[in-house]
Amino acid sequence: MRTFVNQLENAAELQWDAAGRSATLAELQTRLTHAEKVVMIGAAVNEEDLQRSWPEGTEFVVADGAVGACFNRVEPVCVVTDLDGGVHLEEAARRRIPLVLHAHGDNQDIWRSYLRSWSQTFAPPLVLTHQTPQVFDDMHNPGGFTDGDRAVCFLVWLGVCVSKMELIGYADDLLGRWSGATDPERKLAKLSWMVKVLDIVMPFWKTPKQPSQDA
């Protein structure tokens, strides 16, 4: 993915080159580490979960297609995605919400298709991630397995304290409404790995947080 993006003729103009992606990453890091609270939105979220008054200084990070629940409700800082979120990701790109794009063995065709299209249209800000032991200056491995737990790992990697995070729409026993097109049995198996990752990174993730007095 990084080679493909770096070799686009208009990569620098789009700020998709290594320098541009580094600047996008720095902006995300500044915004998220300075947030009073970061709400992580997963595929099992309901729109009504977001229709509340949020404390000042709250920021939102979304896993893949769950961004569809956010439109006209909350403004995501970024979407962490391997690009199976369908039409909702297309709308996120149109709104130029930064995308933290993940490359793995099964999604090469889809990211090539999206990036070719977006390079000629919306050109949302990008950060690139991978899951290999290789080290690159302009593509990162923050950890994680599914988009949901990878989003949490990404924030921890950026330096965001887990005590500032609240998870909404993270379920380990059902396929969320906003899950991308997938095989249900395989997806549930993946969710078991999400649980393993979250139990390590954020052991209290299943414990409901008490509502803020400002909420």
Backbone as CSV, one residue per row, in Angstrom:
resi,resn,N_x,N_y,N_z,CA_x,CA_y,CA_z,C_x,C_y,C_z
1,MET,0.827,-1.211,0.000,0.000,0.000,0.000,0.863,1.263,0.000
2,ARG,1.890,1.288,0.844,2.724,2.493,0.927,3.413,2.771,-0.404
3,THR,3.901,1.719,-1.063,4.553,1.911,-2.357,3.564,2.445,-3.384
4,PHE,2.370,1.881,-3.390,1.329,2.322,-4.318,1.023,3.803,-4.116
5,VAL,0.818,4.202,-2.864,0.469,5.597,-2.573,1.638,6.520,-2.885
6,ASN,2.834,6.130,-2.479,4.001,6.987,-2.700,4.285,7.218,-4.178
7,GLN,3.892,6.266,-5.016,4.195,6.373,-6.442,3.103,7.068,-7.248
8,LEU,2.018,7.454,-6.606,0.999,8.221,-7.316,1.588,9.553,-7.773
9,GLU,1.306,9.937,-8.989,1.889,11.168,-9.536,1.504,12.398,-8.727
10,ASN,0.290,12.392,-8.177,-0.181,13.560,-7.435,-0.131,13.352,-5.928
11,ALA,0.695,12.409,-5.456,0.746,12.103,-4.027,1.090,13.332,-3.186
12,ALA,2.085,14.099,-3.600,2.485,15.277,-2.831,1.388,16.332,-2.834
13,GLU,0.766,16.523,-3.972,-0.322,17.499,-4.080,-1.486,17.136,-3.158
14,LEU,-1.765,15.844,-3.028,-2.867,15.380,-2.182,-2.476,15.298,-0.712
15,GLN,-1.184,15.504,-0.417,-0.619,15.280,0.915,-0.729,13.807,1.306
16,TRP,-0.620,12.970,0.298,-0.589,11.526,0.509,0.830,10.975,0.486
17,ASP,1.809,11.797,0.190,3.182,11.320,0.219,3.611,11.125,1.670
18,ALA,4.823,10.625,1.883,5.274,10.317,3.239,5.204,11.538,4.151
19,ALA,5.610,12.694,3.639,5.583,13.914,4.452,4.156,14.315,4.800
20,GLY,3.263,14.219,3.834,1.874,14.580,4.082,1.207,13.651,5.074
21,ARG,1.471,12.353,4.957,0.876,11.397,5.892,1.452,11.578,7.286
22,SER,2.728,11.926,7.364,3.345,12.197,8.659,2.695,13.403,9.330
23,ALA,2.388,14.426,8.540,1.717,15.611,9.078,0.311,15.265,9.562
24,THR,-0.396,14.423,8.814,-1.729,13.989,9.238,-1.648,13.234,10.556
25,LEU,-0.679,12.333,10.669,-0.500,11.570,11.902,-0.212,12.491,13.077
26,ALA,0.643,13.487,12.870,0.981,14.426,13.938,-0.244,15.216,14.384
27,GLU,-1.086,15.606,13.432,-2.308,16.338,13.775,-3.256,15.464,14.593
28,LEU,-3.397,14.209,14.203,-4.248,13.296,14.965,-3.705,13.099,16.374
29,GLN,-2.399,12.921,16.474,-1.795,12.703,17.785,-2.012,13.903,18.705
30,THR,-1.814,15.088,18.180,-2.010,16.293,18.994,-3.453,16.405,19.462
31,ARG,-4.368,16.217,18.548,-5.782,16.374,18.893,-6.237,15.325,19.906
32,LEU,-5.804,14.092,19.727,-6.287,13.013,20.586,-5.599,12.991,21.944
33,THR,-4.318,13.306,21.997,-3.640,13.314,23.293,-4.064,14.504,24.138
34,HIS,-4.569,15.558,23.504,-5.033,16.722,24.254,-6.527,16.663,24.574
35,ALA,-7.211,15.648,24.103,-8.648,15.522,24.376,-8.884,15.221,25.852
36,GLU,-9.991,15.718,26.366,-10.394,15.382,27.730,-10.919,13.949,27.796
37,LYS,-11.529,13.514,26.707,-12.130,12.186,26.641,-12.139,11.758,25.184
38,VAL,-11.921,10.467,24.939,-11.986,9.936,23.576,-12.996,8.792,23.554
39,VAL,-14.026,8.945,22.758,-15.058,7.919,22.618,-14.737,7.078,21.392
40,MET,-14.608,5.776,21.610,-14.332,4.825,20.539,-15.659,4.203,20.113
41,ILE,-15.966,4.266,18.835,-17.276,3.837,18.341,-17.115,2.584,17.488
42,GLY,-17.772,1.488,17.934,-17.670,0.209,17.250,-18.902,-0.131,16.442
43,ALA,-18.858,-1.281,15.784,-19.868,-1.659,14.792,-21.237,-1.963,15.377
44,ALA,-21.324,-2.183,16.690,-22.618,-2.474,17.310,-23.291,-1.221,17.871
45,VAL,-22.788,-0.058,17.514,-23.362,1.188,18.023,-24.747,1.429,17.427
46,ASN,-25.610,2.038,18.210,-26.907,2.520,17.739,-26.845,4.034,17.657
47,GLU,-27.575,4.603,16.701,-27.543,6.059,16.553,-27.924,6.771,17.843
48,GLU,-28.889,6.208,18.572,-29.330,6.868,19.808,-28.230,6.890,20.869
49,ASP,-27.242,5.978,20.761,-26.116,6.003,21.695,-25.318,7.295,21.570
50,LEU,-25.394,7.915,20.404,-24.594,9.109,20.131,-25.379,10.397,20.309
51,GLN,-26.683,10.273,20.452,-27.542,11.453,20.547,-27.671,11.886,22.002
52,ARG,-26.591,12.427,22.506,-26.547,12.908,23.881,-25.632,14.116,23.924
53,SER,-25.630,14.790,25.030,-24.750,15.940,25.189,-23.404,15.443,25.708
54,TRP,-22.360,15.676,24.935,-21.036,15.196,25.311,-20.257,16.299,26.027
55,PRO,-19.443,15.934,27.020,-18.637,16.936,27.719,-17.703,17.673,26.763
56,GLU,-17.427,18.915,27.064,-16.482,19.684,26.258,-15.135,18.979,26.247
57,GLY,-14.499,18.954,25.102,-13.205,18.297,24.987,-13.285,16.833,24.608
58,THR,-14.492,16.354,24.270,-14.658,14.963,23.843,-14.344,14.827,22.357
59,GLU,-13.570,13.830,22.012,-13.267,13.522,20.618,-13.749,12.105,20.311
60,PHE,-13.909,11.804,19.021,-14.486,10.526,18.605,-13.586,9.845,17.574
61,VAL,-13.349,8.566,17.790,-12.603,7.729,16.848,-13.495,6.549,16.496
62,VAL,-13.594,6.239,15.209,-14.593,5.279,14.738,-13.927,4.092,14.058
63,ALA,-14.501,2.919,14.277,-14.050,1.711,13.598,-14.875,1.487,12.335
64,ASP,-14.244,1.615,11.203,-14.772,1.213,9.902,-16.184,1.744,9.629
65,GLY,-17.115,0.864,9.252,-18.445,1.273,8.806,-19.295,1.937,9.859
66,ALA,-18.889,1.860,11.140,-19.645,2.531,12.199,-19.676,4.035,12.005
67,VAL,-18.823,4.535,11.116,-18.874,5.970,10.820,-20.247,6.359,10.282
68,GLY,-20.977,5.396,9.704,-22.321,5.683,9.208,-23.277,6.124,10.291
69,ALA,-23.026,5.711,11.535,-23.877,6.126,12.655,-23.548,7.533,13.128
70,CYS,-22.400,8.049,12.705,-21.912,9.328,13.225,-22.393,10.536,12.439
71,PHE,-22.696,10.345,11.166,-23.019,11.478,10.315,-24.165,12.285,10.904
72,ASN,-23.940,13.599,11.018,-24.925,14.545,11.549,-25.217,14.318,13.030
73,ARG,-24.344,13.565,13.712,-24.493,13.360,15.153,-23.226,13.770,15.900
74,VAL,-22.111,13.175,15.532,-20.821,13.553,16.113,-19.812,13.662,14.970
75,GLU,-18.713,14.351,15.228,-17.681,14.555,14.207,-16.443,13.732,14.557
76,PRO,-16.194,12.643,13.838,-15.030,11.812,14.137,-13.712,12.525,13.835
77,VAL,-12.726,12.257,14.672,-11.370,12.712,14.393,-10.776,11.879,13.265
78,CYS,-11.085,10.576,13.272,-10.582,9.688,12.230,-11.381,8.396,12.231
79,VAL,-11.226,7.643,11.147,-11.827,6.319,11.018,-10.699,5.310,10.838
80,VAL,-10.686,4.278,11.673,-9.703,3.200,11.563,-10.354,2.078,10.766
81,THR,-9.774,1.711,9.623,-10.502,0.847,8.704,-9.596,-0.003,7.823
82,ASP,-10.089,-1.205,7.504,-9.459,-2.009,6.456,-10.302,-1.971,5.185
83,LEU,-11.240,-1.027,5.155,-11.993,-0.670,3.948,-13.089,-1.660,3.556
84,ASP,-13.685,-2.345,4.533,-14.844,-3.164,4.178,-16.146,-2.546,4.672
85,GLY,-16.097,-1.261,5.032,-17.273,-0.578,5.555,-18.223,-0.028,4.509
86,GLY,-17.913,-0.250,3.238,-18.851,0.058,2.166,-19.155,1.530,1.976
87,VAL,-20.424,1.808,1.699,-20.862,3.141,1.305,-20.564,4.179,2.380
88,HIS,-20.532,3.762,3.638,-20.280,4.721,4.716,-18.856,5.268,4.644
89,LEU,-17.921,4.440,4.221,-16.549,4.915,4.056,-16.436,5.881,2.891
90,GLU,-17.216,5.630,1.861,-17.227,6.557,0.725,-17.703,7.936,1.176
91,GLU,-18.712,7.960,2.030,-19.212,9.239,2.542,-18.193,9.882,3.479
92,ALA,-17.529,9.073,4.290,-16.484,9.612,5.165,-15.375,10.253,4.343
93,ALA,-14.994,9.604,3.251,-13.968,10.173,2.372,-14.459,11.471,1.751
94,ARG,-15.715,11.491,1.339,-16.277,12.708,0.741,-16.216,13.864,1.729
95,ARG,-16.418,13.570,3.004,-16.365,14.601,4.049,-14.931,14.882,4.490
96,ARG,-13.984,14.161,3.910,-12.554,14.320,4.188,-12.225,14.074,5.661
97,ILE,-12.879,13.073,6.231,-12.511,12.597,7.556,-11.226,11.784,7.408
98,PRO,-10.194,12.054,8.196,-8.953,11.285,8.060,-9.190,9.784,8.230
99,LEU,-8.548,9.004,7.373,-8.694,7.551,7.389,-7.369,6.906,7.776
100,VAL,-7.419,6.048,8.782,-6.260,5.249,9.177,-6.433,3.901,8.487
101,LEU,-5.798,3.749,7.331,-6.030,2.612,6.445,-5.097,1.458,6.766
102,HIS,-5.698,0.272,6.882,-4.928,-0.916,7.240,-4.803,-1.861,6.056
103,ALA,-3.588,-2.293,5.780,-3.331,-3.255,4.705,-3.109,-4.638,5.296
104,HIS,-3.783,-5.641,4.730,-3.529,-7.028,5.114,-3.674,-7.910,3.878
105,GLY,-3.531,-9.197,4.047,-3.458,-10.092,2.902,-4.716,-10.212,2.082
106,ASP,-5.863,-9.840,2.657,-7.143,-10.063,1.974,-7.761,-8.819,1.348
107,ASN,-7.144,-7.662,1.497,-7.846,-6.452,1.046,-7.099,-5.646,-0.016
108,GLN,-6.145,-6.267,-0.690,-5.344,-5.519,-1.663,-6.188,-4.944,-2.789
109,ASP,-7.102,-5.733,-3.315,-7.917,-5.246,-4.432,-8.781,-4.063,-4.021
110,ILE,-9.351,-4.135,-2.804,-10.279,-3.077,-2.391,-9.535,-1.783,-2.102
111,TRP,-8.357,-1.849,-1.461,-7.676,-0.573,-1.199,-7.131,0.050,-2.477
112,ARG,-6.722,-0.777,-3.417,-6.288,-0.214,-4.699,-7.439,0.518,-5.388
113,SER,-8.607,-0.099,-5.374,-9.770,0.507,-6.024,-10.151,1.826,-5.366
114,TYR,-10.248,1.819,-4.033,-10.614,3.044,-3.323,-9.575,4.142,-3.538
115,LEU,-8.313,3.806,-3.396,-7.282,4.834,-3.483,-7.173,5.420,-4.881
116,ARG,-7.338,4.592,-5.896,-7.353,5.137,-7.260,-8.485,6.144,-7.423
117,SER,-9.662,5.764,-6.940,-10.823,6.646,-7.055,-10.637,7.922,-6.247
118,TRP,-10.239,7.779,-4.993,-10.120,8.948,-4.121,-8.996,9.877,-4.553
119,SER,-7.977,9.338,-5.186,-6.880,10.201,-5.639,-7.347,11.173,-6.714
120,GLN,-8.485,10.875,-7.337,-9.037,11.742,-8.376,-10.267,12.508,-7.900
121,THR,-10.684,12.270,-6.655,-11.918,12.913,-6.176,-11.717,13.558,-4.812
122,PHE,-12.016,12.831,-3.738,-12.102,13.434,-2.408,-10.753,13.592,-1.720
123,ALA,-9.845,12.649,-1.931,-8.500,12.675,-1.337,-8.526,12.948,0.164
124,PRO,-9.165,12.078,0.957,-9.166,12.285,2.406,-7.756,12.143,2.973
125,PRO,-7.444,12.821,4.070,-6.138,12.645,4.708,-5.935,11.182,5.107
126,LEU,-4.700,10.697,4.967,-4.412,9.282,5.200,-3.303,9.070,6.221
127,VAL,-3.454,7.970,6.976,-2.372,7.342,7.734,-2.425,5.870,7.350
128,LEU,-1.276,5.242,7.137,-1.240,3.847,6.704,-0.729,2.945,7.822
129,THR,-1.395,1.782,8.003,-0.950,0.808,9.001,-0.825,-0.575,8.369
130,HIS,-0.066,-1.427,9.046,0.135,-2.800,8.577,0.257,-3.711,9.792
131,GLN,0.455,-5.024,9.548,0.526,-5.974,10.657,1.707,-6.933,10.505
132,THR,2.772,-6.445,9.899,3.950,-7.286,9.684,5.079,-6.847,10.611
133,PRO,6.134,-7.680,10.770,7.259,-7.287,11.607,8.157,-6.233,10.971
134,GLN,7.942,-5.938,9.695,8.778,-4.946,9.020,8.556,-3.553,9.614
135,VAL,9.586,-2.740,9.541,9.531,-1.379,10.077,9.676,-0.389,8.928
136,PHE,8.734,0.536,8.842,8.755,1.583,7.820,8.612,2.936,8.508
137,ASP,9.225,3.957,7.931,9.083,5.300,8.486,7.696,5.879,8.225
138,ASP,7.040,5.410,7.160,5.800,6.051,6.731,4.591,5.110,6.732
139,MET,4.713,3.970,7.414,3.599,3.034,7.570,3.826,2.315,8.890
140,HIS,2.791,2.152,9.682,2.990,1.827,11.088,2.219,0.577,11.508
141,ASN,2.732,-0.091,12.534,2.075,-1.261,13.106,1.766,-0.989,14.572
142,PRO,0.582,-0.422,14.853,0.229,-0.103,16.232,-0.295,-1.298,17.010
143,GLY,-0.512,-2.433,16.329,-1.106,-3.602,16.970,-2.592,-3.689,16.670
144,GLY,-3.209,-4.743,17.188,-4.638,-4.942,16.971,-4.919,-5.960,15.891
145,PHE,-6.167,-6.439,15.876,-6.570,-7.480,14.935,-7.774,-7.057,14.104
146,THR,-8.853,-6.665,14.758,-10.009,-6.122,14.046,-9.920,-4.598,14.048
147,ASP,-10.760,-3.960,13.251,-10.746,-2.490,13.228,-11.015,-1.914,14.612
148,GLY,-11.906,-2.551,15.366,-12.268,-2.027,16.676,-11.123,-2.031,17.661
149,ASP,-10.476,-3.169,17.843,-9.364,-3.197,18.801,-8.130,-2.502,18.234
150,ARG,-7.982,-2.494,16.894,-6.865,-1.748,16.305,-7.000,-0.255,16.589
151,ALA,-8.233,0.247,16.615,-8.447,1.661,16.930,-7.947,1.979,18.334
152,VAL,-8.234,1.085,19.286,-7.750,1.285,20.654,-6.226,1.205,20.686
153,CYS,-5.658,0.208,20.020,-4.199,0.077,19.973,-3.551,1.300,19.327
154,PHE,-4.185,1.827,18.300,-3.662,3.007,17.618,-3.583,4.185,18.583
155,LEU,-4.618,4.379,19.379,-4.601,5.485,20.331,-3.555,5.286,21.414
156,VAL,-3.434,4.060,21.916,-2.402,3.778,22.914,-1.022,4.042,22.319
157,TRP,-0.831,3.628,21.079,0.436,3.858,20.377,0.724,5.348,20.234
158,LEU,-0.319,6.156,20.049,-0.150,7.609,19.940,0.155,8.260,21.283
159,GLY,-0.117,7.541,22.373,0.130,8.098,23.695,-1.109,8.542,24.435
160,VAL,-2.288,8.133,23.960,-3.539,8.474,24.638,-3.729,7.527,25.818
161,CYS,-4.005,8.073,26.976,-4.200,7.263,28.178,-5.518,6.496,28.085
162,VAL,-5.498,5.201,28.387,-6.722,4.398,28.269,-7.801,4.862,29.239
163,SER,-7.404,5.518,30.321,-8.407,5.992,31.280,-9.282,7.092,30.694
164,LYS,-8.839,7.705,29.584,-9.637,8.744,28.924,-10.570,8.166,27.869
165,MET,-10.476,6.860,27.619,-11.257,6.251,26.544,-12.564,5.657,27.059
166,GLU,-13.595,5.785,26.248,-14.872,5.118,26.491,-15.262,4.376,25.221
167,LEU,-15.627,3.109,25.356,-16.001,2.292,24.206,-17.516,2.201,24.098
168,ILE,-18.027,2.508,22.921,-19.458,2.404,22.637,-19.631,1.543,21.387
169,GLY,-20.541,0.580,21.459,-20.784,-0.258,20.289,-19.756,-1.350,20.093
170,TYR,-19.069,-1.730,21.157,-18.122,-2.842,21.104,-18.805,-4.068,21.699
171,ALA,-19.123,-5.051,20.869,-19.787,-6.275,21.311,-18.972,-7.477,20.858
172,ASP,-18.929,-8.505,21.702,-18.170,-9.702,21.351,-19.065,-10.905,21.069
173,ASP,-20.382,-10.694,21.087,-21.296,-11.825,20.941,-22.312,-11.639,19.819
174,LEU,-22.163,-10.582,19.035,-23.082,-10.357,17.923,-22.404,-9.522,16.855
175,LEU,-22.934,-9.629,15.637,-22.430,-8.804,14.550,-23.148,-7.469,14.574
176,GLY,-22.392,-6.408,14.696,-22.993,-5.089,14.740,-23.631,-4.706,13.421
177,ARG,-24.598,-3.826,13.523,-25.303,-3.344,12.332,-24.351,-2.739,11.315
178,TRP,-23.266,-2.147,11.794,-22.367,-1.410,10.912,-21.165,-2.232,10.478
179,SER,-21.189,-3.536,10.759,-20.105,-4.397,10.292,-20.116,-4.462,8.773
180,GLY,-18.934,-4.550,8.198,-18.849,-4.672,6.748,-19.343,-6.025,6.280
181,ALA,-19.525,-6.155,4.979,-19.958,-7.424,4.393,-18.944,-8.504,4.744
182,THR,-19.424,-9.548,5.414,-18.497,-10.557,5.904,-19.230,-11.847,6.192
183,ASP,-18.478,-12.917,6.353,-19.038,-14.199,6.764,-19.292,-14.161,8.268
184,PRO,-20.545,-14.349,8.719,-20.872,-14.192,10.141,-20.031,-15.074,11.062
185,GLU,-19.863,-16.341,10.704,-19.100,-17.246,11.568,-17.647,-16.796,11.691
186,ARG,-17.081,-16.386,10.567,-15.695,-15.919,10.583,-15.566,-14.632,11.390
187,LYS,-16.541,-13.737,11.239,-16.495,-12.469,11.962,-16.567,-12.688,13.465
188,LEU,-17.441,-13.597,13.917,-17.542,-13.873,15.348,-16.234,-14.456,15.876
189,ALA,-15.575,-15.274,15.067,-14.269,-15.795,15.475,-13.261,-14.660,15.622
190,LYS,-13.319,-13.695,14.712,-12.427,-12.537,14.805,-12.708,-11.729,16.070
191,LEU,-13.994,-11.633,16.431,-14.343,-10.866,17.626,-13.748,-11.489,18.884
192,SER,-13.556,-12.800,18.878,-12.925,-13.433,20.037,-11.488,-12.944,20.191
193,TRP,-10.838,-12.654,19.062,-9.488,-12.096,19.122,-9.519,-10.630,19.530
194,MET,-10.552,-9.917,19.121,-10.714,-8.542,19.587,-10.755,-8.505,21.109
195,VAL,-11.509,-9.444,21.700,-11.621,-9.513,23.158,-10.250,-9.748,23.785
196,LYS,-9.475,-10.666,23.221,-8.148,-10.956,23.770,-7.268,-9.709,23.761
197,VAL,-7.317,-8.965,22.659,-6.500,-7.754,22.556,-6.965,-6.704,23.559
198,LEU,-8.273,-6.467,23.611,-8.792,-5.440,24.515,-8.555,-5.802,25.975
199,ASP,-8.644,-7.083,26.309,-8.401,-7.498,27.690,-6.972,-7.191,28.126
200,ILE,-6.045,-7.177,27.175,-4.653,-6.845,27.485,-4.452,-5.333,27.545
201,VAL,-4.949,-4.648,26.542,-4.672,-3.212,26.398,-5.545,-2.369,27.316
202,MET,-6.773,-2.800,27.519,-7.767,-2.000,28.238,-8.615,-2.937,29.100
203,PRO,-8.068,-3.480,30.191,-8.733,-4.542,30.950,-10.133,-4.202,31.449
204,PHE,-10.428,-2.932,31.619,-11.734,-2.532,32.160,-12.737,-2.218,31.062
205,TRP,-12.481,-2.635,29.828,-13.268,-2.155,28.689,-14.730,-2.530,28.766
206,LYS,-15.073,-3.616,29.458,-16.473,-4.032,29.553,-17.210,-3.364,30.707
207,THR,-16.490,-2.635,31.534,-17.113,-1.983,32.686,-17.735,-0.670,32.258
208,PRO,-19.067,-0.517,32.395,-19.710,0.737,31.977,-19.174,1.914,32.773
209,LYS,-18.893,3.011,32.072,-18.455,4.226,32.755,-19.657,4.981,33.283
210,GLN,-19.460,5.624,34.415,-20.531,6.440,34.970,-20.708,7.687,34.127
211,PRO,-21.956,8.097,33.859,-22.178,9.297,33.053,-21.542,10.516,33.692
212,SER,-20.958,11.358,32.858,-20.402,12.614,33.342,-21.517,13.544,33.783
213,GLN,-21.221,14.405,34.755,-22.214,15.380,35.197,-22.554,16.364,34.093
214,ASP,-21.654,16.484,33.102,-21.906,17.394,31.987,-22.750,16.754,30.902
215,ALA,-22.933,15.412,30.978,-23.634,14.686,29.912,-25.128,14.913,29.987
